[in-house]
Amino acid sequence: MNRIQEIMDKHGWKQKDLARMTRLDQGDISRYINEKVDISLRNAQKISKATGYPTDYIWPIK
């Protein structure tokens, strides 16, 4: 499972909730979750700040 989806499920958040918290487009969040595009470091940092999870958990170096 995608880590962003994992975080959302753990907290009962929907994509629109995370979009509001991060000020990212809901479509972008969907694309990250479905791994249609790679998340940028900058957007991983926004999600990290909003959720309290470390950036390297959301944006692991492969």
Number of C-alpha atoms within 10 A of each C-alpha: 7 11 14 24 18 12 15 15 11 9 10 9 13 12 19 16 13 20 19 12 14 20 14 16 13 17 12 17 22 17 13 19 19 14 11 10 12 12 17 11 14 11 18 22 19 17 24 19 14 15 17 9 15 14 18 12 12 19 20 11 6 3
